[in-house]
Amino acid sequence: MDLGVSDEMLGTFVPIVVYWIYSGIYVVLGLFAENYRLHSKQEEDEKNLVSKGAVVKGVLLQQLVQAVVATLLFALTGSDNQNTTSQNTSLLVLARQFVTAMLVMDAWQYFMHRYMHHNKFLYKHIHSLHHRLIVPYSYGALYNHPVEGLLNDTVGGALSFLLSGMSPRASIFFFSFATIKTVDDHCGLLLPGNLFHIFFKNNSAYHDVHHQLYGNKYNFSQPFFVMWDKILGTYMPYTLEEREGGGFETRPCKDYKDD
């Protein structure tokens, strides 16, 4: 049934809706999953350096910028045969486009993310905003300085779309998937049976290491694979230990404690 909504419109706004629905699910689960938290609820409330209201406003601002850029991108790359192409694309081609987009996004975000840590000016004035969330939670996944949001997430997404050759229809599913994965990485929970934790080593525990002081210069990879950290020596192995009172805690392996 044709609802009169274009693939371009859906590709722009569906991932935004998915972000808030999926992060909201984690908020609810977090109320009943103290034994699966990487940080206690008390730590979440006390350690973070930014209010939850400010986080919501920051994320909405970034999503507004993303929507504007996506609209412009679709307008500039539009063609008369896009709908036909998207309907006739084989599963094999779609899989290739998805993997290509994942690799492009990972490469762009790794090097941009790492540079923002090593450049003192960029870290102090831009990237440190995201690290006000010492205890990450789901809807803080896209809480960044607007400049970082544009350079890291928005440009990274645009490159993934362009270089993979996917159609606007395929982008609806890819960017929704990438959004879910990003939210999952920041959710602060290690729930049993989580498929992301089964198939991806880059998960909520892996990213939690990066948000701690000892891991600030490690585990830059996001949102899918950890290969760039391993290739370039910024991979920090860690252990998960049960925390007294329930939940888990990430700890660096012995070789990294004194770095």
C-alpha positions in Angstrom: 0.0 0.0 0.0 1.4 3.3 -1.0 1.1 5.8 1.8 2.6 8.6 -0.2 5.7 8.8 1.9 9.0 8.7 -0.1 11.9 6.4 0.7 14.0 9.6 1.2 11.6 10.8 3.9 11.6 7.5 5.6 15.4 7.2 5.4 15.6 10.6 7.1 13.2 10.2 9.9 12.7 6.5 10.7 16.2 6.2 12.3 15.3 9.1 14.6 12.1 7.4 15.7 14.0 4.2 16.1 16.5 5.9 18.3 14.0 7.1 20.8 11.9 3.9 20.8 14.9 1.7 21.3 16.6 3.8 23.9 13.2 4.1 25.7 13.1 0.3 25.9 16.5 0.3 27.6 15.4 2.9 30.0 12.5 0.7 31.1 14.6 -2.5 31.2 17.2 -0.6 33.3 14.6 -0.2 36.0 14.4 -3.9 36.5 17.9 -5.1 35.6 20.2 -3.9 38.4 22.0 -7.2 38.2 23.0 -6.6 34.6 24.2 -3.0 34.9 27.8 -2.0 34.3 27.2 0.9 36.7 24.7 1.2 39.5 21.7 3.6 39.1 23.3 5.7 41.8 26.5 6.0 39.9 24.6 7.0 36.8 22.9 9.8 38.7 26.0 11.0 40.6 29.0 10.6 38.3 27.7 12.1 35.1 28.6 15.8 34.6 25.6 16.8 32.5 21.8 16.7 33.3 19.5 14.3 31.5 17.5 17.2 30.2 20.6 18.7 28.6 21.4 15.4 27.0 17.9 15.2 25.5 18.2 18.7 24.1 21.7 18.0 22.7 20.6 14.8 21.0 17.5 16.5 19.4 19.8 19.3 18.1 22.1 16.7 16.5 19.2 14.8 15.0 17.9 18.1 13.5 21.2 18.6 11.8 21.3 15.0 10.5 17.8 15.4 9.1 18.7 18.6 7.2 21.9 17.0 5.8 20.1 13.8 4.9 17.4 15.8 3.1 20.0 17.7 1.1 22.0 14.5 0.3 18.9 12.7 -1.0 18.0 15.7 -3.1 21.4 15.9 -4.6 21.7 12.2 -5.4 18.1 11.6 -6.5 17.4 9.9 -9.8 14.3 8.8 -11.7 15.2 5.1 -11.5 15.9 4.9 -7.7 12.7 3.2 -6.8 13.2 0.6 -9.5 16.7 0.0 -8.4 15.8 -0.5 -4.8 13.0 -2.9 -5.6 15.1 -5.1 -7.9 18.3 -5.2 -5.9 19.2 -8.8 -5.0 19.9 -9.9 -1.4 23.5 -10.5 -2.3 23.9 -6.9 -3.5 22.1 -5.6 -0.4 24.4 -7.6 1.8 27.5 -6.2 0.0 26.2 -2.7 0.3 25.5 -3.2 4.1 29.0 -4.6 4.7 30.6 -1.8 2.7 28.6 0.8 4.5 29.6 -0.7 7.9 33.3 -0.7 7.0 33.2 2.8 5.7 31.4 4.1 8.8 33.8 2.2 11.1 36.9 3.6 9.4 35.7 7.2 9.3 34.5 7.2 12.9 37.6 5.4 14.3 40.1 7.9 12.8 37.9 11.0 13.5 37.2 9.8 17.0 40.8 9.0 17.7 41.9 12.4 16.4 39.5 14.2 18.6 41.1 12.5 21.6 44.7 13.3 20.6 44.1 16.8 19.5 44.0 18.7 22.8 42.0 21.6 21.4 39.4 19.4 19.8 39.1 17.3 22.9 38.8 20.2 25.3 36.3 22.2 23.3 34.4 19.5 21.4 34.7 15.8 22.2 34.9 16.2 26.0 31.2 17.1 25.8 30.4 13.4 25.1 32.7 12.3 27.9 30.6 14.2 30.4 28.7 10.9 30.4 31.1 8.9 32.5 28.3 6.4 33.0 26.8 6.0 29.5 23.1 5.4 29.1 21.0 4.6 26.0 19.6 7.9 24.9 22.9 9.6 25.5 24.4 7.7 22.6 24.2 10.7 20.3 25.0 13.4 22.9 27.9 15.2 21.3 29.0 18.7 20.5 27.1 19.8 17.3 30.4 20.1 15.4 31.4 16.5 16.4 27.9 15.3 15.5 28.3 16.8 12.0 31.9 15.7 11.3 31.7 12.2 12.9 28.2 10.9 12.7 26.6 12.9 9.9 29.5 13.0 7.5 30.3 9.3 8.3 26.8 8.3 7.5 26.8 10.3 4.3 30.0 8.6 3.1 28.6 5.2 4.0 25.5 5.9 1.9 27.4 7.3 -1.1 30.3 4.8 -1.2 28.2 1.7 -0.6 25.8 2.7 -3.5 22.7 1.8 -1.5 19.4 3.2 -2.5 17.3 5.5 -0.2 15.1 2.4 0.6 18.1 0.3 1.7 19.3 3.3 3.7 16.2 3.1 5.9 17.2 -0.3 7.1 21.0 0.4 7.3 20.7 3.6 9.3 18.1 2.1 11.6 20.4 -0.8 12.2 23.4 1.5 12.9 21.2 3.6 15.2 20.1 0.5 17.2 23.8 -0.7 17.5 25.0 2.8 18.7 22.2 2.9 21.3 23.1 -0.6 22.4 26.7 0.3 22.8 25.8 3.1 25.2 23.0 1.3 27.1 25.1 0.4 30.1 23.5 -3.1 30.4 24.8 -6.6 29.7 21.5 -8.4 29.2 21.7 -12.2 28.6 20.9 -13.3 25.1 21.7 -9.9 23.5 22.5 -10.8 19.9 24.8 -7.8 19.5 27.0 -9.2 22.3 27.0 -12.6 20.6 28.0 -11.4 17.1 30.0 -8.2 17.9 32.9 -7.8 20.2 32.3 -4.1 20.1 29.5 -3.9 22.6 28.3 -2.0 25.7 31.2 -3.3 27.9 33.8 -2.6 25.2 32.6 1.0 24.9 32.2 1.4 28.6 36.0 0.9 28.9 36.5 3.9 26.7 34.4 6.1 28.9 36.5 5.4 31.9 39.6 7.3 32.8 41.9 4.3 32.3 40.5 3.6 28.8 40.3 7.1 27.5 43.0 6.5 24.8 41.8 3.0 23.9 38.8 1.3 22.3 38.0 4.1 19.8 36.2 1.7 17.4 32.5 2.3 16.8 29.9 1.2 16.1 30.5 -2.3 14.6 33.9 -3.9 14.5 37.1 -3.6 16.7 39.6 -4.2 13.9 41.1 -0.7 13.8 41.8 -0.8 17.5 43.6 -4.1 17.0 45.5 -3.1 13.9 46.7 0.2 15.3 47.4 -0.8 18.9 44.6 1.0 20.7 42.7 -2.2 21.7 42.4 -2.6 25.5 41.4 -6.1 26.7 39.3 -6.1 29.8 37.6 -8.5 32.2 34.1 -8.4 33.6 33.8 -8.8 37.4 30.7 -9.2 39.4 30.1 -6.1 41.5 29.1 -6.3 45.1 25.4 -5.6 45.3 24.7 -6.8 41.8 25.8 -6.0 38.3 29.1 -6.1 36.5 32.3 -3.9 36.3 34.8 -3.7 33.5 38.4 -3.8 34.5 41.5 -3.5 32.3 43.7 -6.5 32.1 46.9 -6.3 34.2 49.2 -5.3 31.3 47.3 -2.0 30.9 46.8 -0.9 34.5 49.9 1.1 34.6 49.7 2.7 31.1 
